[in-house]
Amino acid sequence: MKLIFFRKLIFFLFTLFSLTSLCYGQQNKKNKESPFELNLFADTAIFTIGAAETFTSLLIPKIYNFEKRADNLQHDLDDLNSAERKFARQYSKVLDLSGDVACGAGLVFPAGVFAAAYLNKSLSGNELVKTAVMYAQSFLLTQGTSGLLKMAVLRTRPFMYFDNWEEAGAENGDAHFSFPSSHVADTFCAATFVSYTFWQYFPDSKWKWGVIASSYTIAAGTGILRILSGNHFPTDVLAGAAIGSFFGFAVPFVHKKIIPALNNKDKGLTSINAGINSLSFTFKF
């Protein structure tokens, strides 16, 4: 199933990216001006929740027959309300693949922005590690939440109301995983994440508006392509955008406002520093 394969690929790449960054980030002393902080226990908990959600969303379609559950769902275009019927489109492979490409570009965009900042020596290796960790967490939570909602809601995709639905190659319920759009959730997560974190790191940068405009243009374009390709209704796209935007903002916000408070406690493991040749932990007693 294309959707499951896409999730597996992205799950693997972002987990690898995060772990690699932790192992090979540049050693730096804690930067007092850093807008974000890490915490071993808090970050482990966030990773665990996100990974569990994503893994569960990948596993359930393997062990549960969604096709049987979807047998009684509507497939008659006349049964849709006027708004949904207006935006329903038959399946387009070209636009579907274009949506995949746009989604991939949106997901890679934050990594490119911060990698460029690192190479330009505007961002330290330690801060690059933080962005990698937070971005992976944001993605896992977004992907897991949207995946589980798809199976809970089980909404028929627009292309199922047209004769060429078999061209989509949907398997085991994917034709009924319309709500919400995971592609849009992912790209809006990336857009919100890079916009918020870039603004925090470089509030006076002349590039900040370009970063924000570019990231959200890709995200919006992905949403449009998902509608035109027959994969989603506008409400699916809006829900995906809301989910992705929430986690894209919430995760770095927690690392800016909540985790520093945890790190200021009198006892306990309070911060993580990643180095090129080692991974070190800082304790306060």
MISE-123044 format. One record per residue (C-alpha): x, y, z. Coordinates in steps of 0.02 Angstrom, whole numbers, padded with zeros to 5 digits, always signed. Layout:
<atoms>
XYZ;...
</atoms>
This chain:
<atoms>
+00000+00000+00000;+00076+00166-00056;+00021+00263+00098;+00095+00136+00219;+00258+00129+00121;+00269+00318+00121;+00246+00324+00310;+00376+00189+00338;+00503+00279+00231;+00479+00447+00316;+00474+00367+00489;+00641+00283+00454;+00726+00435+00378;+00678+00555+00516;+00721+00434+00655;+00890+00403+00573;+00916+00590+00549;+00879+00623+00732;+00990+00485+00801;+01132+00530+00683;+01123+00710+00738;+01131+00657+00920;+01287+00554+00888;+01380+00671+00772;+01328+00846+00821;+01467+00969+00857;+01522+00982+01040;+01477+01149+01113;+01458+01225+01285;+01281+01270+01331;+01234+01430+01246;+01147+01545+01369;+01063+01634+01224;+00989+01473+01154;+00799+01484+01140;+00775+01296+01165;+00833+01164+01288;+00830+00973+01290;+00793+00859+01436;+00830+00673+01434;+00672+00615+01523;+00553+00737+01438;+00624+00706+01265;+00623+00519+01289;+00440+00529+01339;+00395+00635+01188;+00490+00519+01071;+00407+00366+01149;+00231+00435+01129;+00260+00489+00950;+00346+00328+00900;+00211+00223+00983;+00074+00318+00891;+00162+00302+00724;+00206+00119+00747;+00027+00080+00798;-00042+00171+00645;+00072+00065+00535;+00034-00099+00623;-00155-00093+00635;-00187-00103+00446;-00079-00259+00444;-00187-00352+00569;-00361-00279+00543;-00470-00297+00388;-00528-00120+00351;-00600-00170+00183;-00734-00273+00269;-00776-00130+00387;-00789-00011+00239;-00911-00118+00137;-01061-00019+00197;-00988+00154+00169;-01066+00266+00037;-00995+00270-00139;-01133+00364-00228;-01088+00542-00279;-01268+00595-00257;-01257+00550-00073;-01128+00686-00041;-01182+00858+00015;-01168+00997-00113;-01004+01065-00046;-00917+00897-00044;-00987+00851-00215;-00919+01014-00286;-00741+00973-00233;-00743+00786-00268;-00621+00738-00406;-00581+00575-00493;-00411+00499-00465;-00261+00574-00555;-00097+00480-00543;+00005+00628-00604;-00068+00745-00474;-00054+00610-00341;+00132+00590-00375;+00151+00779-00381;+00074+00788-00208;+00200+00659-00146;+00343+00762-00217;+00276+00922-00138;+00256+00834+00029;+00434+00769+00020;+00499+00942-00022;+00403+01016+00123;+00475+00889+00245;+00653+00915+00185;+00640+01105+00185;+00672+01131+00373;+00823+01016+00368;+00893+01115+00222;+00864+01282+00308;+00953+01234+00469;+01090+01138+00380;+01126+01296+00279;+01128+01398+00439;+01251+01275+00515;+01365+01276+00364;+01357+01466+00365;+01411+01459+00548;+01253+01549+00600;+01196+01398+00699;+01305+01290+00812;+01311+01102+00803;+01229+01091+00973;+01081+01194+00912;+01073+01090+00753;+01051+00938+00864;+00907+01023+00955;+00817+01063+00794;+00840+00883+00735;+00770+00811+00896;+00622+00931+00902;+00582+00908+00718;+00583+00719+00731;+00468+00729+00882;+00349+00848+00793;+00342+00733+00642;+00312+00574+00741;+00170+00652+00840;+00092+00724+00683;+00106+00564+00582;+00045+00454+00723;-00104+00563+00766;-00162+00583+00586;-00138+00397+00552;-00242+00343+00700;-00379+00468+00659;-00392+00398+00483;-00434+00227+00551;-00552+00295+00682;-00653+00404+00563;-00642+00293+00407;-00698+00421+00279;-00713+00374+00096;-00591+00463-00020;-00666+00569-00161;-00597+00459-00300;-00704+00314-00239;-00857+00405-00308;-00791+00391-00486;-00768+00246-00606;-00579+00252-00615;-00551+00222-00427;-00456+00060-00460;-00314+00160-00537;-00271+00222-00363;-00217+00048-00311;-00289+00069-00136;-00274-00080-00019;-00348-00130+00148;-00446+00024+00189;-00333+00157+00113;-00475+00209-00001;-00569+00253+00159;-00428+00343+00250;-00475+00514+00185;-00488+00608+00351;-00372+00689+00392;-00239+00715+00258;-00072+00650+00321;+00022+00733+00177;-00048+00903+00226;-00023+00870+00412;+00161+00831+00379;+00194+00984+00271;+00104+01104+00388;+00199+01028+00533;+00361+01063+00441;+00307+01238+00390;+00252+01287+00564;+00405+01209+00644;+00533+01294+00532;+00440+01461+00539;+00431+01463+00729;+00606+01398+00764;+00690+01505+00631;+00605+01659+00703;+00669+01613+00876;+00847+01584+00818;+00857+01729+00696;+00727+01862+00742;+00821+01998+00647;+00861+01895+00493;+00809+01965+00325;+00772+01786+00272;+00638+01747+00400;+00491+01804+00294;+00559+01708+00146;+00573+01550+00250;+00396+01570+00316;+00321+01610+00145;+00413+01468+00057;+00369+01336+00186;+00185+01379+00191;+00175+01393+00002;+00238+01215-00012;+00114+01159+00122;-00033+01247+00039;+00019+01179-00131;+00021+01003-00059;-00155+01026+00005;-00218+01087-00164;-00136+00941-00254;-00213+00817-00133;-00386+00887-00172;-00360+00895-00360;-00289+00719-00365;-00451+00651-00291;-00373+00596-00127;-00455+00719-00008;-00598+00838+00024;-00558+01016+00083;-00609+00971+00261;-00480+00831+00261;-00347+00956+00210;-00401+01084+00340;-00398+00952+00477;-00225+00895+00423;-00163+01074+00422;-00230+01101+00599;-00149+00942+00666;+00019+00976+00585;+00021+01159+00636;-00018+01113+00816;+00125+00990+00837;+00243+01096+00731;+00219+01236+00857;+00186+01140+01018;+00346+01036+01021;+00471+01180+01004;+00362+01286+01119;+00379+01152+01254;+00568+01156+01229;+00566+01344+01248;+00448+01368+01395;+00423+01206+01491;+00583+01105+01479;+00694+01249+01538;+00589+01252+01696;+00620+01067+01720;+00806+01093+01693;+00810+01226+01829;+00757+01105+01965;+00881+01076+02103;+00909+00892+02063;+00906+00776+01916;+00967+00757+01740;+00934+00924+01659;+01015+00939+01490;+01090+00846+01344;+01245+00898+01249;+01289+00805+01091;+01466+00797+01025;+01554+00738+00869;+01642+00597+00961;+01533+00577+01114;+01362+00600+01191;+01376+00683+01360;+01249+00715+01497;+01246+00858+01621;+01183+00828+01799;+01137+00956+01930;+01130+00912+02114;
</atoms>
